[in-house]
Amino acid sequence: YLSWDDYFMSIAFLSAQRSKDPIRQVGACLVSQDYVILGIGYNGFPRGCSDDKLPWAKKSRDGDLLKTKYPYVCHAEVNAILNRNHASASGQRLYVTMFPCNECAKVIIQAGIAEVIFYTDKQSHPNFQFTASRKLLSMANVKVRKILQVSGNWRKSQKNCCVFAAPTAPAQSKVHHSRVLSKSELPYIYIH
C-alpha cells in the first residue's frame, strides 16, 4: 500500500496534469494533520482568463515580460491554498511537486502552513528566488522536507504527462502491461 507521503504526493502529481503549461507542470495538495485533503492546485492562469489569449512562453524575443507567462500564471501552491474547503490552512501540511518560489513561500507563511513536503528542486543551481524562499520558510519556522525516495514508481511521459504509481516490493514490482491513458481516464491513478 502507499504511505501517506506517497499518496498525497501522487495527488499533487495528478493535479499537475491539469496544467496547460507546456514546459513545467506543478501540482500541490494541502492536507490536514488528520490526513484529510483540504485543497489541491496546479499552475495555470486565473479563473476566467483564457488559456488561448495569454502567453505560455518563458522568454520573449524582444525581452518584453508581458509576452511571457510569468506575470499571469498562478502557482500550484497558491491555488491549493485558495481552492481549499472552508478549513483553515493554519498548522497544516502542503505537498508540492517542486520546491516553492519566494512568492509562494510568502503565501504559505501567511496562511500559517506548518510543513512543506516537496519532491524536487526547480533549479539545479542556486537562484535568488529559491534562496529567499528557504530563508523565509526557515525564519517563519515552517518545516521543509524533501521526499528523498518514493516507495512507488512515478513516471511522467513526455507526451501525455501521465503518472504511474506501483508498489516496489520485489514480488509486485513487475509491470505486465502499459498504455497511454485516454483523457477521460486522467483523473485516476492506477496502482498495479
VOPAGU-2260 file (C-alpha; in pm, 1 decimal, decimal comma):
REM VOPAGU-2260
SITE   aa  ch    i         X         Y         Z
SITE  TYR   A    0       0,0       0,0       0,0
SITE  LEU   A    1     104,5     361,5     -38,1
SITE  SER   A    2     237,2     559,3     256,1
SITE  TRP   A    3      61,4     890,2     333,8
SITE  ASP   A    4     354,4    1079,0     179,3
SITE  ASP   A    5     329,2     873,8    -140,1
SITE  TYR   A    6     -48,0     911,1    -150,7
SITE  PHE   A    7     -54,6    1289,4    -111,6
SITE  MET   A    8     245,4    1344,0    -340,2
SITE  SER   A    9      67,5    1127,7    -600,4
SITE  ILE   A   10    -233,5    1359,1    -569,9
SITE  ALA   A   11      -1,3    1657,0    -623,1
SITE  PHE   A   12     145,4    1493,3    -934,8
SITE  LEU   A   13    -203,0    1407,7   -1058,6
SITE  SER   A   14    -310,9    1769,4   -1007,5
SITE  ALA   A   15      -8,1    1884,9   -1207,8
SITE  GLN   A   16    -151,6    1703,8   -1509,2
SITE  ARG   A   17    -428,8    1966,7   -1524,9
SITE  SER   A   18    -172,3    2237,4   -1602,3
SITE  LYS   A   19    -163,2    2351,1   -1963,8
SITE  ASP   A   20     188,0    2488,7   -1922,1
SITE  PRO   A   21     388,9    2319,0   -2199,0
SITE  ILE   A   22     716,9    2349,9   -2008,9
SITE  ARG   A   23     651,2    2290,1   -1640,1
SITE  GLN   A   24     353,8    2126,4   -1471,3
SITE  VAL   A   25     343,1    2170,8   -1093,6
SITE  GLY   A   26      85,6    2032,5    -853,0
SITE  ALA   A   27      11,7    2083,9    -484,2
SITE  CYS   A   28    -204,2    1913,6    -223,7
SITE  LEU   A   29    -295,6    2079,8     107,8
SITE  VAL   A   30    -354,4    1822,9     381,7
SITE  SER   A   31    -477,9    1841,4     741,1
SITE  GLN   A   32    -293,1    1686,8    1033,9
SITE  ASP   A   33    -567,8    1420,5    1027,0
SITE  TYR   A   34    -475,7    1317,1     669,0
SITE  VAL   A   35    -773,2    1486,9     503,3
SITE  ILE   A   36    -724,2    1667,0     171,4
SITE  LEU   A   37    -819,0    2032,5     217,1
SITE  GLY   A   38    -732,6    2165,0    -127,2
SITE  ILE   A   39    -544,6    2089,6    -446,6
SITE  GLY   A   40    -397,9    2312,1    -713,9
SITE  TYR   A   41    -181,9    2332,8   -1022,8
SITE  ASN   A   42      -6,9    2611,8   -1209,8
SITE  GLY   A   43    -227,3    2796,9   -1455,7
SITE  PHE   A   44    -391,9    3124,0   -1542,3
SITE  PRO   A   45    -655,4    3273,9   -1309,4
SITE  ARG   A   46   -1018,3    3169,9   -1340,4
SITE  GLY   A   47   -1191,7    3339,0   -1631,0
SITE  CYS   A   48    -866,0    3415,5   -1814,3
SITE  SER   A   49    -846,0    3227,7   -2142,8
SITE  ASP   A   50    -552,0    2993,9   -2191,8
SITE  ASP   A   51    -564,6    3087,8   -2559,6
SITE  LYS   A   52    -527,8    3462,9   -2506,2
SITE  LEU   A   53    -228,9    3465,8   -2271,6
SITE  PRO   A   54     126,5    3351,3   -2348,1
SITE  TRP   A   55     289,3    3031,6   -2216,5
SITE  ALA   A   56     639,1    3136,8   -2328,1
SITE  LYS   A   57     928,7    3153,4   -2081,7
SITE  LYS   A   58    1104,3    3424,9   -2284,6
SITE  SER   A   59    1004,7    3674,9   -2548,7
SITE  ARG   A   60    1216,7    3762,7   -2848,6
SITE  ASP   A   61    1213,0    4132,8   -2765,7
SITE  GLY   A   62    1256,0    4090,8   -2388,7
SITE  ASP   A   63     901,4    4206,1   -2310,5
SITE  LEU   A   64     796,0    4023,1   -1992,7
SITE  LEU   A   65     429,4    4080,6   -2078,1
SITE  LYS   A   66     478,5    3835,0   -2364,2
SITE  THR   A   67     578,3    3560,8   -2117,7
SITE  LYS   A   68     373,8    3350,8   -1876,3
SITE  TYR   A   69     532,5    3494,9   -1560,7
SITE  PRO   A   70     310,0    3795,8   -1492,0
SITE  TYR   A   71      -5,2    3587,0   -1544,8
SITE  VAL   A   72      35,5    3235,1   -1401,2
SITE  CYS   A   73     -95,0    3141,8   -1056,9
SITE  HIS   A   74     133,8    2888,0    -893,3
SITE  ALA   A   75      11,9    2547,9    -773,4
SITE  GLU   A   76      80,4    2626,0    -407,4
SITE  VAL   A   77    -130,7    2941,7    -414,0
SITE  ASN   A   78    -410,7    2763,8    -599,2
SITE  ALA   A   79    -415,1    2477,5    -345,4
SITE  ILE   A   80    -444,4    2729,3     -61,3
SITE  LEU   A   81    -713,2    2935,2    -237,5
SITE  ASN   A   82    -904,1    2624,8    -352,8
SITE  ARG   A   83    -921,3    2472,9      -6,3
SITE  ASN   A   84   -1250,1    2382,3     151,9
SITE  HIS   A   85   -1356,8    2604,9     439,2
SITE  ALA   A   86   -1098,2    2454,9     675,4
SITE  SER   A   87    -810,2    2671,0     788,8
SITE  ALA   A   88    -467,7    2615,9     633,7
SITE  SER   A   89    -305,2    2706,5     964,8
SITE  GLY   A   90     -95,3    2425,2    1108,3
SITE  GLN   A   91    -145,8    2203,1     803,8
SITE  ARG   A   92      91,1    2040,5     550,5
SITE  LEU   A   93     143,9    2122,8     183,8
SITE  TYR   A   94     270,5    1859,8     -60,9
SITE  VAL   A   95     414,8    2013,0    -376,7
SITE  THR   A   96     589,2    1853,7    -672,4
SITE  MET   A   97     855,3    2127,4    -687,7
SITE  PHE   A   98    1011,6    2345,3    -420,4
SITE  PRO   A   99     812,5    2670,5    -375,8
SITE  CYS   A  100     944,1    3003,1    -503,2
SITE  ASN   A  101     977,4    3308,0    -276,1
SITE  GLU   A  102     632,6    3442,1    -371,4
SITE  CYS   A  103     467,2    3111,7    -280,8
SITE  ALA   A  104     672,9    3092,4      38,7
SITE  LYS   A  105     522,2    3424,8     149,2
SITE  VAL   A  106     168,2    3295,4      88,5
SITE  ILE   A  107     249,4    2966,0     265,2
SITE  ILE   A  108     375,8    3156,9     568,6
SITE  GLN   A  109      81,7    3397,9     573,0
SITE  ALA   A  110    -160,9    3102,8     552,7
SITE  GLY   A  111       4,7    2950,8     860,4
SITE  ILE   A  112     106,7    2624,7     692,8
SITE  ALA   A  113     332,3    2428,8     927,7
SITE  GLU   A  114     513,6    2197,4     685,9
SITE  VAL   A  115     606,1    2187,6     317,1
SITE  ILE   A  116     688,3    1849,9     164,8
SITE  PHE   A  117     838,9    1870,8    -183,5
SITE  TYR   A  118     964,8    1622,5    -439,7
SITE  THR   A  119    1224,0    1810,9    -643,6
SITE  ASP   A  120    1403,5    2143,7    -660,0
SITE  LYS   A  121    1316,7    2363,1    -959,5
SITE  GLN   A  122    1672,2    2474,4   -1011,6
SITE  SER   A  123    1987,6    2264,0   -1016,3
SITE  HIS   A  124    2192,3    2574,1    -932,8
SITE  PRO   A  125    2129,5    2843,1    -668,3
SITE  ASN   A  126    1868,2    3100,7    -761,9
SITE  PHE   A  127    1783,4    3412,0    -561,1
SITE  GLN   A  128    1409,6    3326,5    -553,9
SITE  PHE   A  129    1464,1    2984,0    -402,6
SITE  THR   A  130    1738,7    3105,1    -169,2
SITE  ALA   A  131    1494,3    3371,3     -45,0
SITE  SER   A  132    1220,6    3108,6     -16,8
SITE  ARG   A  133    1436,4    2882,7     202,0
SITE  LYS   A  134    1534,9    3180,7     416,5
SITE  LEU   A  135    1173,6    3295,0     464,4
SITE  LEU   A  136    1043,5    2945,8     543,6
SITE  SER   A  137    1325,6    2892,4     793,4
SITE  MET   A  138    1269,0    3229,0     963,8
SITE  ALA   A  139     896,2    3152,6     995,9
SITE  ASN   A  140     970,7    2805,8    1139,0
SITE  VAL   A  141     792,4    2627,3     855,6
SITE  LYS   A  142     924,2    2272,8     844,9
SITE  VAL   A  143    1056,3    2182,8     498,9
SITE  ARG   A  144    1107,5    1822,9     396,4
SITE  LYS   A  145    1218,7    1672,4      68,1
SITE  ILE   A  146    1092,1    1327,4     -18,8
SITE  LEU   A  147    1418,2    1153,9     -99,0
SITE  GLN   A  148    1287,1     818,8    -210,1
SITE  VAL   A  149     940,0     719,5    -308,2
SITE  SER   A  150     810,3     373,6    -228,3
SITE  GLY   A  151     613,2     373,6    -553,5
SITE  ASN   A  152     741,8     423,2    -907,2
SITE  TRP   A  153     637,5     752,8   -1060,7
SITE  ARG   A  154     688,5     804,6   -1429,0
SITE  LYS   A  155     592,9    1104,3   -1631,2
SITE  SER   A  156     552,3    1050,8   -2002,8
SITE  GLN   A  157     671,2    1347,1   -2206,8
SITE  LYS   A  158     373,7    1331,7   -2441,5
SITE  ASN   A  159      78,3    1291,5   -2206,9
SITE  CYS   A  160     226,7    1374,4   -1865,9
SITE  CYS   A  161      71,3    1066,8   -1703,8
SITE  VAL   A  162     155,3     948,7   -1354,6
SITE  PHE   A  163     200,8     581,0   -1280,2
SITE  ALA   A  164     222,6     451,1    -924,3
SITE  ALA   A  165     319,2      95,1    -835,4
SITE  PRO   A  166     443,0     -83,3    -523,2
SITE  THR   A  167     815,0    -157,8    -527,2
SITE  ALA   A  168     806,7    -478,0    -325,5
SITE  PRO   A  169    1011,2    -731,9    -527,0
SITE  ALA   A  170     717,1    -966,1    -587,2
SITE  GLN   A  171     493,3    -681,3    -701,2
SITE  SER   A  172     727,8    -456,3    -894,8
SITE  LYS   A  173     685,3    -604,8   -1243,8
SITE  VAL   A  174     455,2    -415,8   -1473,0
SITE  HIS   A  175     286,4    -659,4   -1709,3
SITE  HIS   A  176     130,7    -403,4   -1941,2
SITE  SER   A  177     119,9     -32,7   -2000,6
SITE  ARG   A  178     -75,5     200,4   -2223,4
SITE  VAL   A  179    -141,8     568,0   -2275,1
SITE  LEU   A  180    -448,0     675,8   -2081,6
SITE  SER   A  181    -735,4     849,9   -2253,1
SITE  LYS   A  182    -836,0    1197,6   -2136,5
SITE  SER   A  183   -1137,4    1051,7   -1955,6
SITE  GLU   A  184    -907,5     827,4   -1750,2
SITE  LEU   A  185    -664,6    1101,7   -1643,0
SITE  PRO   A  186    -848,2    1181,0   -1317,5
SITE  TYR   A  187    -741,6     839,7   -1186,5
SITE  ILE   A  188    -413,5     694,3   -1066,3
SITE  TYR   A  189    -377,9     327,3   -1143,6
SITE  ILE   A  190    -199,5     119,7    -883,2
SITE  HIS   A  191     -76,9    -206,2   -1031,2
